[in-house]
Amino acid sequence: MERTAQSVSRFFSLRKKKRKEKKKQNDWAFPEELCRRFTLAEISAATQCFDQTLCIGKGGFGTVFKGRIKVDGDEGRIDVVAIKCFSKYSRHGVSQFRAEVQLLCQLRHPNLISLIGFCQENGECIIVYDYMPNGTLSDYLFHPANIKNKDPFPLTWKQRLKICIGVARAIHYLHAGVKHAVIHRDVKCSLVLLDQNLVPKLSGFALSKMGPPVLSNVLIKLNSRVSGTIGYLDPEYALSGELTEKSDVFSFGMVLLEVLCAKSVSREILECGERGETFPAMIDPFLMGKVAPDCLKKFMNITVRCARGTGAERPTMGEVQVELECALELQESADAVKQLKEFGTGASTSLVPLPAHDMEDYTYENISFSEINETFCNMYLRESFSTDEAASVDSIASLDSNREAIT
């Protein structure tokens, strides 16, 4: 009799535990106007039962599908979306999924990826975003074969500058434009998505950290297990485990370097260092002579300051944004002056700007590259850290297949 009572008690105890777990899994609903909760059946229909031909990317936390989903309340409208399915085998999959959903529900910025909704059902963790038809910035810089219907020329310098400005605005918003500052912790080119007009949208918030309420002139410091991507990872954060908004500034500096060189900081730029290559030879050949000297000096200065070894020496993202906007103005002014010199001031020519790739090249005879070469040399030495140090860094999330991630 006693054994039977124990069995019955254990049965009801297990049922109660399962009910609690199910309740816990489902009791974090969000306002419908901010975040829609999809059923697994809706997600399955949107992806044609997760058809692999619709897969548009794989990363550390799972797989991304291109899908078509009905808009809530408008049965006649179907939107194209990106559907990110978190891997069931990820160590922190559920917690990172929830953190990203909860964070993105509170963020609204034209240069941040927009959250449409989520699904958590039968062990599946899925997030639905706006679809970005032009893929990632890393595709344009490093993998142009991945881009469909691409222009005959790579991204122009002014297109790249505008993309950098958009990303800088997004990070500045995260650091200073919300009630609680947000540190992205994984800024990199593969997480900069481009819409149909090449407007950048920063994505990949699974590793992001929310700090205390924003206070003016106060550097946010969080003790955190080190996570990031080799090449983009702030060396000060990697050594101390102390995360600050200046860690994002360093990562963004590496994005600027890649934009200028069209080379990956974790592979190609390090290989250039091993071969002893320096600037200006490292600049993307397509850009050589197309960047105005004053603009190039400004851009390199911003990159160098973002890449300094300690956070205290780096600018804020607000300062970076303003200086990038200044760099764009310098480029536009120089292009206008050069075009007037080449074609005169006649109305027939002044009304139709000449494409940058058709204009006479700028020269860099009076520019010193010593500062950026010294910074690059120090970066190369810093990135040659030991296997033990690299192994201490967590895997990262990505919306694409990212061979640069630390595993």
Residue pairs with C-beta under 8 A, 6 or more apart in sequence:
25 120
26 120
28 98
28 102
29 37
30 37
30 101
30 105
32 72
34 105
35 101
35 104
35 105
35 115
35 117
35 118
36 72
36 116
36 117
36 118
36 128
37 117
37 118
37 119
38 69
38 117
38 118
38 119
38 126
38 128
39 119
39 121
40 119
40 121
40 122
40 124
40 126
42 69
42 70
42 119
43 67
43 69
43 83
43 119
43 124
43 126
43 128
44 50
46 65
46 67
46 68
46 69
46 81
46 83
47 54
47 65
47 67
47 83
48 54
50 65
50 85
51 65
54 65
54 66
54 67
55 63
55 64
55 65
56 64
56 65
56 66
56 82
57 63
57 64
57 398
57 399
57 400
57 401
58 64
58 400
58 401
59 397
59 398
59 399
59 400
59 401
59 402
59 405
60 90
60 395
60 396
60 397
60 398
60 402
60 405
60 407
61 84
61 86
61 87
61 90
61 93
61 96
61 97
61 206
61 397
61 398
62 84
62 85
62 86
62 87
62 90
62 93
63 84
63 85
63 87
64 82
64 83
64 84
64 85
64 399
64 400
65 82
65 83
65 85
66 80
66 81
66 82
66 83
66 131
67 80
67 81
67 82
67 83
67 128
68 78
68 79
68 80
68 81
69 78
69 79
69 81
69 116
69 128
70 77
70 78
71 77
71 78
71 79
79 116
79 131
80 131
81 116
81 128
81 129
81 130
81 131
82 128
82 129
82 130
82 131
82 132
82 399
83 126
83 127
83 128
83 129
84 126
84 127
84 128
84 129
84 399
85 124
85 125
85 126
86 93
86 94
86 96
86 97
86 124
86 125
86 126
86 127
87 93
88 123
88 124
90 96
93 125
94 125
96 206
96 207
96 397
97 118
97 120
97 125
97 127
97 206
98 125
99 205
99 206
99 208
100 127
100 205
100 206
100 208
101 115
101 118
101 127
103 182
103 205
103 208
103 210
104 112
104 113
104 114
104 115
104 127
104 205
105 115
106 178
107 173
107 174
107 178
107 182
109 169
109 170
109 173
109 177
110 166
110 199
111 166
111 167
111 169
111 170
111 173
111 199
111 200
111 201
111 202
112 170
112 173
112 174
112 201
112 202
112 203
113 129
113 130
113 132
113 193
113 201
113 202
113 203
114 129
114 130
114 201
115 127
115 128
115 129
116 128
116 129
116 130
117 127
117 128
118 125
118 126
118 127
118 128
119 125
119 126
119 128
120 126
129 203
130 195
130 201
132 193
132 194
132 195
132 201
133 195
133 196
134 140
134 147
134 193
134 194
134 195
134 196
134 198
135 146
135 147
135 193
135 194
136 189
136 190
136 191
136 192
136 193
136 194
136 399
136 400
137 163
137 189
137 190
137 192
137 193
137 194
137 200
137 255
137 259
138 188
138 189
138 190
138 192
138 258
138 264
138 400
139 146
139 147
139 400
140 147
140 150
140 154
140 155
140 194
141 155
141 189
141 258
141 259
141 262
141 263
142 189
142 258
142 262
142 263
142 264
142 268
144 150
144 154
153 286
153 357
154 262
154 284
154 286
155 163
155 198
156 290
156 356
156 357
157 287
157 290
157 291
157 295
157 331
157 356
158 328
158 331
158 332
158 356
159 198
160 259
161 295
161 299
161 324
161 327
161 328
161 331
162 198
162 328
163 192
163 194
163 198
163 200
163 259
164 255
164 256
164 259
164 324
165 321
165 324
165 325
165 328
166 199
166 200
167 187
167 192
167 200
167 202
167 252
167 255
168 252
168 317
168 320
168 321
168 324
169 321
170 200
170 201
170 202
171 184
171 187
171 202
171 248
171 249
171 252
171 317
172 316
172 317
172 318
172 320
172 321
174 181
174 182
174 183
174 184
174 208
174 248
175 181
175 182
175 183
175 214
175 245
175 248
175 316
175 317
175 318
176 214
176 316
176 317
176 318
178 214
179 213
179 214
180 210
180 211
180 212
180 213
180 214
181 210
181 211
181 212
181 213
181 214
181 220
181 245
182 208
182 209
182 210
182 211
183 208
183 209
183 211
183 220
183 222
183 243
183 244
183 245
183 247
183 248
184 202
184 204
184 205
184 207
184 208
184 248
184 251
185 207
185 208
185 209
185 224
185 227
185 228
185 243
185 247
185 248
186 204
186 206
186 207
186 208
186 227
186 228
186 229
186 232
186 251
186 396
186 397
187 202
187 232
187 248
187 251
187 252
187 255
188 229
188 231
188 232
188 251
188 254
188 255
188 404
189 255
189 258
189 259
190 398
190 399
190 400
190 402
190 404
191 202
191 203
191 204
191 398
191 399
192 200
192 201
192 202
192 203
192 255
193 200
193 201
193 202
193 203
193 399
194 200
194 201
195 201
203 399
204 397
204 398
204 399
206 397
207 227
207 228
207 394
207 396
207 397
209 222
209 224
209 243
211 220
211 222
211 245
212 220
219 244
219 245
219 246
219 311
220 244
220 245
221 242
221 243
221 244
222 242
222 243
222 244
223 241
223 242
223 243
224 237
224 241
224 242
224 243
225 241
225 394
226 233
226 237
226 238
226 241
226 392
226 393
226 394
227 393
227 394
227 395
227 396
228 234
228 237
228 238
228 251
228 393
228 394
228 396
228 406
229 266
229 396
229 402
229 404
229 405
229 406
230 266
230 383
230 390
230 393
230 404
230 405
230 406
231 254
231 264
231 265
231 266
231 267
231 269
231 270
231 383
231 404
232 250
232 251
232 254
232 255
232 265
232 266
233 250
233 251
233 393
234 246
234 247
234 250
234 251
234 311
235 250
235 309
235 382
236 242
236 246
236 247
236 250
236 309
236 310
236 311
237 243
237 244
237 247
237 250
238 385
238 389
238 393
244 311
245 316
245 317
246 311
246 312
246 314
247 311
248 317
249 306
249 311
249 314
249 315
249 316
249 317
249 320
250 306
250 307
250 308
250 311
250 314
252 306
252 317
252 320
253 302
253 303
253 304
253 305
253 306
253 307
253 314
254 265
254 307
256 299
256 302
256 303
256 306
257 265
257 269
257 303
257 307
257 376
258 264
258 265
258 269
260 283
260 284
260 287
260 299
260 300
260 303
261 268
261 269
261 282
261 283
261 284
262 284
262 286
262 287
263 269
263 272
263 282
263 284
264 404
265 379
265 383
266 383
266 404
267 404
269 282
269 376
269 380
270 380
270 383
270 384
272 282
273 376
273 377
273 379
273 380
274 380
278 369
278 373
278 376
279 300
279 369
279 372
279 373
279 376
280 288
280 364
280 367
280 369
282 376
283 291
288 361
289 361
289 362
289 363
290 356
290 357
290 359
290 361
290 362
291 299
291 331
291 362
292 330
292 331
292 333
292 334
292 335
292 338
292 362
293 334
293 362
293 363
293 364
293 366
293 367
294 330
294 334
295 327
295 328
295 330
295 331
295 334
296 364
296 367
297 367
298 323
298 326
298 327
298 330
299 324
299 327
300 369
300 371
300 372
301 323
301 371
302 315
302 320
302 323
302 324
302 327
303 372
303 375
304 371
304 372
304 375
305 313
305 314
305 315
306 314
306 315
306 320
307 314
307 375
307 379
308 314
308 375
309 378
309 382
315 323
334 362
335 353
335 356
335 359
338 359
338 360
338 362
339 349
339 350
339 353
339 354
339 359
340 350
342 354
342 359
342 360
343 349
343 350
343 354
390 406
391 406
393 406
394 406
395 405
395 406
395 407
396 402
396 405
396 406
398 405
